[in-house]
Amino acid sequence: MTTVHGVDFSGADSGGSAKIVVASRRDDGPVTIRRGLDRSRLRQMVRESAETSSLDLWRIDAPFSLPEVVFERHGIEPEWLALAHWMDSFESAREWRRALRAVNRKEPKRACDRAARTPMAPMNLRVFKQTWTVVCEILLPLAEDGLHIAPVHVTDSSSIITEGCPASALAFRGESSRGYKGRDDANQERRLELARRLENWGVPLSEEDHRAAAADPEGDVLDALLLLTEPSSLIPPAQARLEAWVW
């Protein structure tokens, strides 16, 4: 039995400010949507899933690592756990970003960012909090618990955590990621249109799910649902063991 979880992540202060959304689907069963979660609750849910006999795939919308060149610039051992511990040595996301920019102000993308056409680099001003918090507050504690973080930290855990990106999921299907976040009627109609298209992409939803996706002006519910779609079949290159990979 397999359960896929799409996680719209929040790197906001105060543990995510209860903004995290998780959409889940077991095999061919109905979708469940849980809203108002914080990072502590997300960690707990992933840990609990590892204690069952089923396979759980957690697809989280946040960068799991940095470009290989950052390892070199900062003298970090070429191993993902070394990067995670280095990032965790900073007291805040802003302190960490200042350290990055003190060495080099460029924001290179990873191989997976180019392959998956993610909107921004992991250290970009709009993304850096997501990157730091997911690595330091979610992935590092779970890695130390023995969970499998593909492909940077491989274990025999029945729960597997991967990086996902709703914009990439849309691009993979020839769809634009623009126009569905916002409060006007056109934004709402676009969210409803995309929610209905999920049926063709292997994720049938109830009318209640359609309404929930359409009614959320920030697009968080729809983003979580998009991460229930079939990942791209691209095979990660060797550097993904350091840089992570977007599925």
TAHUHU-V372108 format. One record per residue. RES is the residue in three letters. PHI is phi in whole degrees, 0 to 359 (none if undefined). PSI is psi in whole degrees, -180 to 180 (999 if undefined). D_FIRST is the distance of its C-alpha to the first C-alpha in whole Angstrom. Layout:
# TAHUHU-V372108
res = <RES/RES>
phi = <PHI/PHI>
psi = <PSI/PSI>
d_first = <D_FIRST/D_FIRST>
This chain:
# TAHUHU-V372108
res = <MET/THR/THR/VAL/HIS/GLY/VAL/ASP/PHE/SER/GLY/ALA/ASP/SER/GLY/GLY/SER/ALA/LYS/ILE/VAL/VAL/ALA/SER/ARG/ARG/ASP/ASP/GLY/PRO/VAL/THR/ILE/ARG/ARG/GLY/LEU/ASP/ARG/SER/ARG/LEU/ARG/GLN/MET/VAL/ARG/GLU/SER/ALA/GLU/THR/SER/SER/LEU/ASP/LEU/TRP/ARG/ILE/ASP/ALA/PRO/PHE/SER/LEU/PRO/GLU/VAL/VAL/PHE/GLU/ARG/HIS/GLY/ILE/GLU/PRO/GLU/TRP/LEU/ALA/LEU/ALA/HIS/TRP/MET/ASP/SER/PHE/GLU/SER/ALA/ARG/GLU/TRP/ARG/ARG/ALA/LEU/ARG/ALA/VAL/ASN/ARG/LYS/GLU/PRO/LYS/ARG/ALA/CYS/ASP/ARG/ALA/ALA/ARG/THR/PRO/MET/ALA/PRO/MET/ASN/LEU/ARG/VAL/PHE/LYS/GLN/THR/TRP/THR/VAL/VAL/CYS/GLU/ILE/LEU/LEU/PRO/LEU/ALA/GLU/ASP/GLY/LEU/HIS/ILE/ALA/PRO/VAL/HIS/VAL/THR/ASP/SER/SER/SER/ILE/ILE/THR/GLU/GLY/CYS/PRO/ALA/SER/ALA/LEU/ALA/PHE/ARG/GLY/GLU/SER/SER/ARG/GLY/TYR/LYS/GLY/ARG/ASP/ASP/ALA/ASN/GLN/GLU/ARG/ARG/LEU/GLU/LEU/ALA/ARG/ARG/LEU/GLU/ASN/TRP/GLY/VAL/PRO/LEU/SER/GLU/GLU/ASP/HIS/ARG/ALA/ALA/ALA/ALA/ASP/PRO/GLU/GLY/ASP/VAL/LEU/ASP/ALA/LEU/LEU/LEU/LEU/THR/GLU/PRO/SER/SER/LEU/ILE/PRO/PRO/ALA/GLN/ALA/ARG/LEU/GLU/ALA/TRP/VAL/TRP>
phi = <none/238/239/255/239/260/242/274/269/231/259/295/296/62/69/102/52/54/253/285/241/238/255/229/212/265/44/258/279/288/273/244/236/244/241/73/266/250/292/298/292/298/303/299/297/294/299/296/294/288/270/261/271/273/267/242/249/255/248/252/274/192/292/269/199/234/299/305/297/292/304/294/297/255/63/271/307/287/206/301/300/297/298/299/292/298/298/290/285/269/285/207/297/292/298/296/295/298/295/298/285/292/267/201/270/287/235/291/268/276/301/290/295/290/292/267/57/292/294/216/288/298/259/301/305/273/237/301/295/300/297/296/289/292/289/279/257/243/290/298/300/288/297/292/275/92/279/271/245/278/258/270/213/266/224/262/297/279/256/241/251/229/273/229/208/302/298/291/299/290/298/298/255/74/250/280/267/264/93/254/255/150/254/277/298/295/297/295/296/293/298/294/300/293/299/290/290/301/304/287/259/88/231/291/240/279/298/298/296/301/294/297/293/292/279/268/294/279/76/294/296/297/301/297/294/298/280/269/288/296/295/295/266/298/270/295/284/300/291/295/296/260/272/76/210/262/251>
psi = <131/135/129/135/124/126/114/109/155/129/17/161/169/44/22/-4/33/42/-2/138/133/121/133/148/124/120/-120/21/-177/161/140/144/124/127/167/29/152/180/-33/-43/-38/-46/-45/-43/-42/-43/-43/-36/-30/-14/-2/172/-6/165/125/128/119/117/107/133/77/147/132/-12/-170/166/149/-34/-27/-37/-46/-45/-34/10/34/133/135/70/135/-40/-36/-42/-46/-42/-37/-47/-39/-14/-13/146/-22/165/-38/-39/-41/-44/-36/-38/-39/-48/-21/-26/-44/130/-3/156/75/152/160/168/-38/-31/-41/-42/-40/-4/47/151/-35/160/157/-26/9/151/-33/-7/-20/-34/-39/-46/-51/-45/-38/-37/-49/-35/-15/-62/-46/-49/-38/-35/-41/-20/-2/14/156/120/103/137/22/-21/94/126/-176/19/146/-9/126/131/128/161/136/169/114/-39/-38/-39/-38/-44/-36/-26/16/22/148/145/8/155/-5/-6/120/174/-5/172/-37/-40/-44/-41/-38/-40/-43/-40/-46/-38/-40/-32/-20/-27/-44/-17/17/13/82/136/156/167/-34/-41/-42/-44/-40/-42/-43/-34/-11/103/-25/-11/12/-41/-46/-40/-44/-41/-37/-27/3/-7/164/128/161/157/13/137/128/142/174/-37/-10/-21/-23/-47/-11/-179/143/121/999>
d_first = <0/4/7/10/13/17/20/23/25/28/31/33/36/35/31/30/32/29/29/25/23/19/17/13/11/7/6/10/11/14/15/16/19/20/24/27/25/27/26/26/23/21/21/21/17/16/17/16/12/13/14/10/8/5/6/9/11/14/17/20/24/26/28/26/29/33/35/36/40/39/38/41/44/43/43/39/38/35/32/30/30/34/33/31/34/37/35/35/38/40/40/39/38/41/43/40/41/45/44/42/45/48/47/46/46/44/41/39/36/33/32/29/31/33/30/28/31/31/33/35/35/33/37/38/40/37/34/35/34/31/31/32/30/27/28/30/28/25/24/27/26/22/23/25/23/21/18/18/20/20/22/24/23/21/19/17/15/11/12/14/17/18/21/21/24/25/28/27/24/27/29/26/27/30/31/33/32/35/36/33/34/37/38/40/40/39/36/35/35/33/30/30/30/28/25/26/25/22/21/23/20/17/17/18/20/22/26/25/23/26/28/27/27/30/32/31/34/32/29/27/24/25/24/21/20/21/19/16/17/16/18/21/21/24/24/25/29/30/31/28/27/30/30/26/25/24/20>
